[in-house]
Amino acid sequence: MRRKIARVITGIIVLILGALIISFIFIQFKIHSEKNVSEDIEVKYLLILGAGLRGDEPSLSLWYRLNEGLEYLKQYPNTKVVVSGGLGPGEQYTEAEVMKQFLVDRGITEDRIIKEERATNTKENIQYTREILLQLEQQRNTVNSTFDIGTNPIQLMIITNDYHLYRSKKLAERFGFEAYGIPAKTPAVVAFKYFIREYFAVVKSFVFDR
């Protein structure tokens, strides 16, 4: 009887481990499939996601994101940009404020920059950006006062580090955007850790970020 129970328990453990391995491979494939795909199309709004600061300067991860955003904004001068990121632990400035200053210092006019300063995670980046852009679109569509992002999806180009792009685009689609993406480099010293950690973030997002 005990051997039978032990075999059943062993079988369950093997099934669980197998499912975890398969899900890990599948999700890593999805993550890596986005990291080298840069969707070079013109959209109305660009979203650059925050990624931590060093004092009043962007972290290296954020610097890579901002530089990709700068190139896109120079290529498409009619596109407006949302810089999204709130106040992190120990930070004196919001990520959005530092990101805005980075772009302004490099020639992007302030009237093209929209700050989103509340977000502390990826879901909030997308959620609060949606609220801002929905309000802007409603103001511009005063004839259609019932404008809704669900029936009139906004095209949104997202720039974030390559390991993070798959989850960011999926969240944007979940919030009703027509999402595109441009991957920025991930600092080599943390790339392996971030790609592994992203598996768990994707699973968590799939379950909880509704």
C-alpha positions in Angstrom: 0.0 0.0 0.0 2.8 2.4 1.0 4.7 1.6 -2.2 1.6 2.3 -4.3 1.1 5.6 -2.6 4.8 6.4 -3.1 4.5 5.6 -6.8 1.5 7.9 -7.1 3.2 10.7 -5.3 6.3 10.2 -7.5 4.2 10.2 -10.6 2.5 13.5 -9.6 5.9 15.1 -8.9 7.2 14.0 -12.2 4.1 15.4 -14.0 4.5 18.7 -12.2 8.2 19.0 -12.9 7.5 18.1 -16.6 4.8 20.7 -16.8 7.2 23.3 -15.3 10.0 22.4 -17.7 7.7 22.6 -20.7 6.2 25.9 -19.6 9.6 27.3 -19.0 10.8 26.3 -22.4 7.7 27.7 -24.1 7.7 31.0 -22.3 11.5 31.5 -22.8 10.9 30.9 -26.5 8.2 33.6 -26.5 10.5 36.0 -24.6 13.4 35.4 -27.0 11.2 35.6 -30.0 10.6 39.3 -29.3 14.1 40.3 -28.3 15.4 40.7 -31.9 12.2 42.0 -33.6 12.1 45.7 -34.0 8.8 46.9 -35.5 9.7 50.0 -37.4 6.3 51.6 -38.1 5.0 55.1 -37.3 2.3 55.3 -34.6 0.7 58.2 -32.7 2.1 57.3 -29.3 5.4 55.8 -28.1 5.7 54.5 -24.6 9.1 54.2 -22.9 8.9 52.2 -19.7 10.9 53.3 -16.6 13.7 51.2 -15.2 15.2 52.7 -12.1 17.6 55.7 -11.5 21.0 56.4 -10.2 20.4 59.6 -8.3 19.1 62.0 -11.0 20.4 60.0 -13.9 19.0 57.0 -15.7 20.2 53.5 -14.8 22.1 51.7 -17.7 18.9 49.7 -18.5 16.9 52.9 -18.7 19.6 54.6 -20.7 19.4 51.9 -23.4 15.6 52.3 -23.5 15.8 56.1 -23.8 18.3 56.0 -26.6 16.1 53.7 -28.6 13.2 56.1 -27.9 15.3 59.1 -29.0 16.1 57.5 -32.3 12.4 56.6 -32.9 11.3 60.2 -32.1 13.8 61.7 -34.4 12.7 59.4 -37.2 9.0 60.1 -36.6 8.6 63.7 -35.6 4.8 63.6 -35.3 4.8 60.9 -32.6 4.2 61.8 -29.0 6.0 59.9 -26.2 4.7 58.8 -22.9 7.5 58.4 -20.3 6.2 56.2 -17.6 7.6 55.6 -14.1 6.9 56.8 -10.6 9.0 57.4 -7.5 11.1 54.3 -6.6 12.6 53.5 -3.2 15.2 56.0 -2.2 14.6 58.1 -5.3 14.3 61.9 -5.2 12.8 62.3 -8.7 10.2 60.3 -10.5 11.6 58.1 -13.4 9.2 60.0 -15.7 10.8 63.4 -14.8 14.3 62.1 -15.4 13.3 60.5 -18.6 11.6 63.7 -19.8 14.7 65.7 -19.0 16.9 63.2 -20.9 14.8 63.6 -24.0 14.5 67.4 -23.7 18.3 67.8 -23.3 18.7 65.9 -26.6 16.3 68.0 -28.6 12.8 66.5 -28.1 10.4 69.4 -27.5 8.3 69.3 -24.3 5.0 69.4 -26.1 5.7 65.9 -27.5 6.3 64.4 -24.0 3.6 63.1 -21.7 4.6 62.2 -18.2 3.0 59.3 -16.3 4.4 59.5 -12.8 2.4 57.0 -10.7 3.5 53.6 -12.0 5.6 51.3 -9.9 5.4 48.1 -12.0 4.8 47.1 -15.6 1.0 46.6 -15.2 0.7 50.1 -13.8 2.8 51.5 -16.6 0.3 50.2 -19.1 -2.8 50.8 -17.0 -2.0 54.4 -16.2 -0.8 55.2 -19.7 -4.1 53.8 -20.9 -6.0 56.2 -18.6 -4.0 59.2 -19.9 -4.2 58.4 -23.6 -7.9 57.5 -23.3 -8.6 60.9 -21.9 -6.5 62.6 -24.6 -8.3 60.7 -27.3 -11.7 61.5 -25.8 -10.9 65.2 -25.8 -9.8 65.1 -29.4 -12.9 63.1 -30.4 -15.5 65.5 -28.8 -18.0 64.6 -31.5 -17.9 61.0 -30.4 -18.2 61.4 -26.7 -18.4 57.6 -26.2 -15.0 57.0 -27.6 -13.6 53.7 -26.2 -10.2 52.2 -26.5 -11.9 48.8 -26.8 -13.7 49.6 -30.1 -11.1 52.2 -31.3 -7.7 50.6 -30.3 -4.8 53.0 -30.0 -1.6 52.0 -31.7 1.2 52.0 -29.1 4.9 51.5 -29.7 6.6 50.1 -26.6 10.3 50.4 -25.8 11.7 48.4 -23.0 14.7 46.0 -22.6 14.6 42.9 -24.8 13.8 40.4 -22.0 10.8 42.5 -20.9 9.2 43.2 -24.3 7.0 40.1 -24.6 5.3 40.6 -21.3 4.9 44.4 -21.9 3.2 43.9 -25.3 0.9 41.2 -23.9 -0.2 43.5 -21.1 -0.8 46.3 -23.5 -2.9 44.1 -25.7 -4.8 43.0 -22.6 -5.6 46.7 -21.9 -6.9 47.2 -25.4 -3.9 48.7 -27.2 -2.7 47.7 -30.7 0.8 47.0 -29.4 4.1 47.1 -31.2 7.6 46.9 -29.8 11.2 47.9 -30.1 13.7 46.0 -27.9 16.5 47.9 -26.1 19.7 46.1 -25.0 19.9 44.6 -21.5 23.2 45.2 -19.7 25.3 42.0 -20.2 26.1 41.7 -16.5 22.5 41.1 -15.6 21.1 39.6 -18.8 21.1 36.0 -17.7 19.4 36.7 -14.4 16.8 38.9 -15.9 15.8 36.4 -18.6 15.4 33.7 -16.0 13.5 35.9 -13.7 11.2 37.0 -16.5 9.7 33.5 -16.7 8.3 33.9 -13.2 7.1 37.4 -14.0 5.2 36.2 -17.1 3.5 33.5 -15.2 2.5 35.9 -12.4 1.3 38.4 -14.9 -0.8 35.8 -16.7 -2.5 34.8 -13.5 -2.9 38.1 -11.6 -2.6 41.0 -14.0 -6.2 41.3 -15.1 
